[in-house]
């Protein structure tokens, strides 16, 4: 199959569409929630709790879907997830009680959602080495694009047909498209006779020297080893999830992303209410979320390929620094100009760091067990994302304003940035 066009870019764009679908539906929940509460009289607090449970559940389950991706391949995992995601939202669309809301949204739908981000990213990092950042940036930009495009469609469907039909339509259409897209996924280039980045066999077969890091009680020691191909997997470079779990670098990366993930959904959940508290109309307040979405799309597209040039650790450090400043800007905003600029900066930094994250993990721990390792990160550090919006609501009730919320978010990201400085230099693969 040597003459076949490189399939990796098709895998990357398939990942884009999977995330476009699942995050498009997820970020439309705010539109559905208001209509559900108005129609059924259910408390918004309970509906928010169901949504928080959904985020927590799919983050935790991602540990297992990552392992399943390594074992059975992404095609089966993502296709099964498509059916479960559609089923969960169909149950939500037919809900006649809060119990059914929780069953559909917090139990069934997370099983499907967990079969998207980790399987898609864990697969694409197997297909690329030198262009890994660009590829994960393409995949990640699908989530931002879905967050921009889907909510207005959801709002139109709710206005024309009601919330039940709107959710059902998005569930069925999204599930079918996700299942079809899953057929494009292939586990890795070697399974179809290709090589990472589309390299030709003569380049891939040349011996080369590469770096690795090994766990020692005193820390990480850089060594060199001979490899028959760039990014080749062997016992020295292919870390298993348990081995990665025992390394100090794993826990430093965990700490970084836990500290940033814990506040990452705060602007999404409270940005509109914060703008309203400053005296802006609902239309201008909604623009805060749109600004985050636009920034996130650009951040994913730009930061991925940038990380291929300046190394992943530096790209993450840059993103965390900008994210810290963006929260400071939001906290001190009094007018729309600074608020919108800070929201765009937050989107740029958040989108960039999330896009680079799976590539960073693969740089340190290799491609072979990427699904299990990325899944463990997402399940543990990612679970913190469900906590932040609720804590922000408690702080709002205790202080009567959002100043403490966004100031603490800035401090959390500053701590994540400090941890990033302790990371050793990632393995750098030679450019083509």
QUILIN-V228326 format. One record per residue. N is the residue number from 1. RES is the residue in one letter. SS is DSSP state (A for helix, B for strand, O for the rest). PSI is psi in degrees with one decimal (NA if undefined). Layout:
n = {N | N}
res = {RES | RES}
ss = {SS | SS}
psi = {PSI | PSI}
This chain:
n = {1 | 2 | 3 | 4 | 5 | 6 | 7 | 8 | 9 | 10 | 11 | 12 | 13 | 14 | 15 | 16 | 17 | 18 | 19 | 20 | 21 | 22 | 23 | 24 | 25 | 26 | 27 | 28 | 29 | 30 | 31 | 32 | 33 | 34 | 35 | 36 | 37 | 38 | 39 | 40 | 41 | 42 | 43 | 44 | 45 | 46 | 47 | 48 | 49 | 50 | 51 | 52 | 53 | 54 | 55 | 56 | 57 | 58 | 59 | 60 | 61 | 62 | 63 | 64 | 65 | 66 | 67 | 68 | 69 | 70 | 71 | 72 | 73 | 74 | 75 | 76 | 77 | 78 | 79 | 80 | 81 | 82 | 83 | 84 | 85 | 86 | 87 | 88 | 89 | 90 | 91 | 92 | 93 | 94 | 95 | 96 | 97 | 98 | 99 | 100 | 101 | 102 | 103 | 104 | 105 | 106 | 107 | 108 | 109 | 110 | 111 | 112 | 113 | 114 | 115 | 116 | 117 | 118 | 119 | 120 | 121 | 122 | 123 | 124 | 125 | 126 | 127 | 128 | 129 | 130 | 131 | 132 | 133 | 134 | 135 | 136 | 137 | 138 | 139 | 140 | 141 | 142 | 143 | 144 | 145 | 146 | 147 | 148 | 149 | 150 | 151 | 152 | 153 | 154 | 155 | 156 | 157 | 158 | 159 | 160 | 161 | 162 | 163 | 164 | 165 | 166 | 167 | 168 | 169 | 170 | 171 | 172 | 173 | 174 | 175 | 176 | 177 | 178 | 179 | 180 | 181 | 182 | 183 | 184 | 185 | 186 | 187 | 188 | 189 | 190 | 191 | 192 | 193 | 194 | 195 | 196 | 197 | 198 | 199 | 200 | 201 | 202 | 203 | 204 | 205 | 206 | 207 | 208 | 209 | 210 | 211 | 212 | 213 | 214 | 215 | 216 | 217 | 218 | 219 | 220 | 221 | 222 | 223 | 224 | 225 | 226 | 227 | 228 | 229 | 230 | 231 | 232 | 233 | 234 | 235 | 236 | 237 | 238 | 239 | 240 | 241 | 242 | 243 | 244 | 245 | 246 | 247 | 248 | 249 | 250 | 251 | 252 | 253 | 254 | 255 | 256 | 257 | 258 | 259 | 260 | 261 | 262 | 263 | 264 | 265 | 266 | 267 | 268 | 269 | 270 | 271 | 272 | 273 | 274 | 275 | 276 | 277 | 278 | 279 | 280 | 281 | 282 | 283 | 284 | 285 | 286 | 287 | 288 | 289 | 290 | 291 | 292 | 293 | 294 | 295 | 296 | 297 | 298 | 299 | 300 | 301 | 302 | 303 | 304 | 305 | 306 | 307 | 308 | 309 | 310 | 311 | 312 | 313 | 314 | 315 | 316 | 317 | 318 | 319 | 320 | 321 | 322 | 323 | 324 | 325 | 326 | 327 | 328 | 329 | 330 | 331 | 332 | 333 | 334 | 335 | 336 | 337 | 338 | 339 | 340 | 341 | 342 | 343 | 344 | 345 | 346 | 347 | 348 | 349 | 350 | 351 | 352 | 353 | 354 | 355 | 356 | 357 | 358 | 359 | 360 | 361 | 362 | 363 | 364 | 365 | 366 | 367 | 368 | 369 | 370 | 371 | 372 | 373 | 374 | 375 | 376 | 377 | 378 | 379 | 380 | 381 | 382 | 383 | 384 | 385 | 386 | 387 | 388 | 389 | 390 | 391 | 392 | 393 | 394 | 395 | 396 | 397 | 398 | 399 | 400 | 401 | 402 | 403 | 404 | 405 | 406 | 407 | 408 | 409 | 410 | 411 | 412 | 413 | 414 | 415 | 416 | 417 | 418 | 419 | 420 | 421 | 422 | 423 | 424 | 425 | 426 | 427 | 428 | 429 | 430 | 431 | 432}
res = {X | X | X | X | X | X | X | X | X | X | X | X | X | X | X | X | X | X | X | X | X | X | X | X | X | X | X | X | X | X | X | X | X | X | X | X | X | X | X | X | X | X | X | X | X | X | X | X | X | X | X | X | X | X | X | X | X | X | X | X | X | X | X | X | X | X | X | X | X | X | X | X | X | X | X | X | X | X | X | X | X | X | X | X | X | X | X | X | X | X | X | X | X | X | X | X | X | X | X | X | X | X | X | X | X | X | X | X | X | X | X | X | X | X | X | X | X | X | X | X | X | X | X | X | X | X | X | X | X | X | X | X | X | X | X | X | X | X | X | X | X | X | X | X | X | X | X | X | X | X | X | X | X | X | X | X | X | X | X | X | X | X | X | X | X | X | X | X | X | X | X | X | X | X | X | X | X | X | X | X | X | X | X | X | X | X | X | X | X | X | X | X | X | X | X | X | X | X | X | X | X | X | X | X | X | X | X | X | X | X | X | X | X | X | X | X | X | X | X | X | X | X | X | X | X | X | X | X | X | X | X | X | X | X | X | X | X | X | X | X | X | X | X | X | X | X | X | X | X | X | X | X | X | X | X | X | X | X | X | X | X | X | X | X | X | X | X | X | X | X | X | X | X | X | X | X | X | X | X | X | X | X | X | X | X | X | X | X | X | X | X | X | X | X | X | X | X | X | X | X | X | X | X | X | X | X | X | X | X | X | X | X | X | X | X | X | X | X | X | X | X | X | X | X | X | X | X | X | X | X | X | X | X | X | X | X | X | X | X | X | X | X | X | X | X | X | X | X | X | X | X | X | X | X | X | X | X | X | X | X | X | X | X | X | X | X | X | X | X | X | X | X | X | X | X | X | X | X | X | X | X | X | X | X | X | X | X | X | X | X | X | X | X | X | X | X | X | X | X | X | X | X | X | X | X | X | X | X | X | X | X | X | X | X | X | X | X | X | X | X | X | X | X | X | X | X | X | X | X | X | X | X}
ss = {O | O | O | O | O | O | O | A | A | A | A | A | A | A | A | A | A | A | A | A | A | A | A | A | A | A | O | O | A | A | A | A | A | A | A | A | A | A | A | A | O | O | O | A | A | A | A | A | A | A | A | A | A | A | A | A | A | A | A | A | A | A | A | A | A | A | A | A | A | A | A | A | O | A | A | A | A | A | A | A | A | A | A | A | A | A | A | A | A | A | A | A | A | O | O | O | O | A | A | A | A | A | A | A | A | A | A | A | A | A | A | A | A | O | O | O | A | A | A | A | A | A | A | A | A | A | A | O | O | O | O | A | A | A | A | A | A | A | A | A | A | A | A | A | A | A | A | A | A | A | A | A | A | A | A | A | A | A | A | A | A | O | A | A | A | A | A | A | A | A | A | A | A | A | A | A | A | A | A | A | A | A | O | O | O | O | O | O | A | A | A | A | O | O | O | A | A | A | O | O | A | A | A | A | O | O | O | B | B | B | B | B | B | B | B | B | O | O | B | B | B | B | B | B | B | B | B | O | O | O | O | O | O | O | O | O | O | O | O | O | A | A | A | A | A | O | O | A | A | A | A | A | A | A | A | A | A | A | A | A | A | O | O | O | O | A | A | A | A | A | A | A | A | A | A | A | A | O | O | O | O | A | A | A | A | A | A | A | A | A | A | A | A | A | A | A | A | A | A | A | A | A | A | A | A | A | A | A | A | A | O | A | A | A | A | A | A | A | A | A | A | A | A | A | A | A | A | A | A | A | A | A | O | O | O | A | A | A | A | A | A | A | A | A | A | A | A | A | A | A | A | A | A | A | A | A | A | A | A | A | A | A | A | A | A | O | O | O | O | A | A | A | A | A | A | A | A | A | A | A | O | A | A | A | A | A | A | A | A | A | A | A | A | A | A | A | A | A | A | O | O | O | A | A | A | A | A | A | A | A | A | A | A | A | A | A | A | A | A | A | O | O | O | O | O | O | O | O | O | O | O | O}
psi = {28.9 | -36.3 | -1.6 | 137.4 | 147.4 | 124.9 | -11.6 | -37.5 | -31.4 | -38.8 | -43.5 | -44.0 | -29.1 | -40.7 | -39.2 | -48.1 | -32.6 | -47.2 | -32.8 | -44.3 | -53.8 | -40.3 | -26.3 | -43.7 | -43.0 | -45.3 | -5.2 | -6.3 | -34.5 | -35.4 | -43.5 | -39.7 | -46.8 | -40.9 | -39.0 | -46.9 | -42.3 | -36.2 | -44.9 | -15.3 | 13.8 | 145.2 | 137.4 | -28.3 | -42.4 | -39.4 | -35.5 | -35.7 | -39.4 | -39.9 | -41.9 | -38.1 | -36.2 | -48.4 | -45.0 | -44.5 | -47.4 | -26.0 | -45.8 | -45.6 | -22.5 | -23.0 | -38.9 | -36.5 | -29.5 | -44.2 | -39.5 | -34.4 | -42.6 | -35.7 | -45.9 | -8.8 | 156.5 | -28.5 | -49.8 | -40.1 | -46.1 | -39.0 | -41.8 | -40.9 | -35.6 | -43.7 | -41.4 | -39.2 | -46.2 | -42.2 | -41.7 | -44.5 | -27.4 | -38.6 | -42.2 | -41.0 | -25.1 | 6.3 | 129.5 | 0.4 | 163.1 | -29.8 | -41.6 | -33.6 | -46.4 | -36.8 | -46.0 | -48.5 | -36.9 | -8.6 | -55.3 | -51.8 | -38.1 | -30.2 | -37.0 | -42.6 | -35.3 | -14.4 | 27.5 | -72.5 | -50.5 | -51.1 | -41.3 | -47.7 | -38.3 | -30.6 | -44.2 | -31.1 | -19.1 | -25.1 | -11.7 | 151.6 | -67.4 | -29.5 | 26.3 | -40.2 | -42.6 | -43.5 | -45.4 | -27.3 | -39.5 | -47.4 | -50.6 | -31.9 | -19.6 | -39.0 | -41.6 | -43.0 | -40.5 | -38.0 | -24.8 | -42.9 | -43.4 | -44.1 | -41.8 | -35.9 | -43.2 | -41.7 | -40.1 | -43.5 | -41.5 | -43.4 | -34.6 | -38.2 | -6.8 | 161.2 | -32.9 | -48.3 | -39.4 | -47.4 | -42.1 | -44.1 | -47.1 | -33.5 | -47.4 | -49.9 | -45.2 | -42.6 | -42.4 | -46.9 | -38.6 | -40.8 | -40.5 | -43.5 | -32.3 | -28.0 | -17.6 | -23.5 | 137.2 | 138.8 | -51.1 | 164.2 | -34.0 | -28.7 | -16.1 | 23.3 | 25.6 | -179.0 | 155.8 | 140.1 | 6.5 | 22.8 | 151.0 | 155.4 | -34.9 | -33.7 | -42.0 | -27.4 | -9.1 | 131.3 | 150.3 | 163.5 | 135.5 | 164.6 | 158.6 | 167.9 | 145.0 | 148.8 | 126.9 | 155.4 | -33.0 | -7.6 | -148.7 | 133.1 | 126.9 | 129.5 | 174.8 | 151.2 | 157.2 | 138.5 | 139.3 | -15.3 | 148.9 | 133.5 | 23.4 | 146.9 | 131.7 | 173.1 | -23.0 | -26.3 | -20.5 | 91.5 | 137.8 | 165.7 | -45.3 | -37.6 | -44.2 | -39.4 | -31.4 | -3.4 | 149.5 | -31.1 | -39.1 | -47.0 | -27.9 | -42.4 | -40.2 | -47.3 | -42.0 | -52.4 | -26.6 | -42.8 | -33.9 | -34.6 | -30.2 | -22.5 | 3.9 | -29.0 | -0.5 | -46.6 | -35.1 | -42.3 | -30.4 | -1.9 | -42.9 | -46.3 | -37.2 | -45.6 | -37.8 | -37.5 | -21.3 | -3.1 | 10.7 | 153.2 | 162.4 | -37.6 | -48.9 | -33.7 | -39.7 | -25.5 | -20.0 | -45.2 | -39.1 | -39.2 | -41.6 | -43.2 | -44.4 | -44.9 | -40.3 | -39.3 | -47.2 | -41.5 | -40.6 | -40.1 | -38.3 | -44.3 | -34.5 | -60.3 | -30.2 | -38.5 | -25.4 | -23.1 | -38.8 | 1.7 | 147.7 | -39.1 | -44.6 | -38.0 | -41.6 | -40.5 | -42.7 | -44.4 | -42.4 | -36.1 | -44.6 | -38.7 | -38.4 | -46.6 | -33.9 | -38.5 | -35.5 | -44.1 | -42.3 | -42.9 | -34.3 | 3.9 | 138.1 | -18.9 | 169.5 | -32.5 | -52.9 | -37.9 | -47.0 | -42.6 | -40.9 | -37.1 | -40.9 | -42.8 | -39.6 | -45.6 | -43.7 | -49.0 | -45.3 | -47.6 | -40.1 | -43.8 | -39.2 | -37.3 | -36.7 | -22.4 | -53.7 | -32.6 | -38.8 | -44.4 | -43.6 | -33.6 | -38.6 | -37.9 | -0.6 | 177.4 | -30.1 | -44.7 | 32.5 | -37.3 | -48.6 | -40.0 | -47.6 | -37.8 | -39.9 | -39.8 | -49.7 | -38.3 | -34.8 | -63.2 | -40.0 | -26.8 | -24.7 | -22.0 | -25.5 | -17.6 | -40.6 | -52.6 | -36.2 | -42.7 | -38.2 | -37.6 | -39.1 | -41.4 | -37.6 | -43.2 | -34.1 | -32.6 | -18.5 | 7.2 | 177.4 | 3.2 | -49.3 | -38.1 | -53.0 | -26.8 | -42.0 | -31.9 | -41.2 | -42.6 | -39.2 | -43.2 | -32.9 | -38.4 | -38.7 | -40.7 | -41.1 | -40.5 | -37.5 | -32.1 | -18.9 | -7.9 | 141.9 | 163.9 | 131.5 | 161.4 | 126.9 | 123.5 | 145.0 | 145.4 | 158.8 | NA}
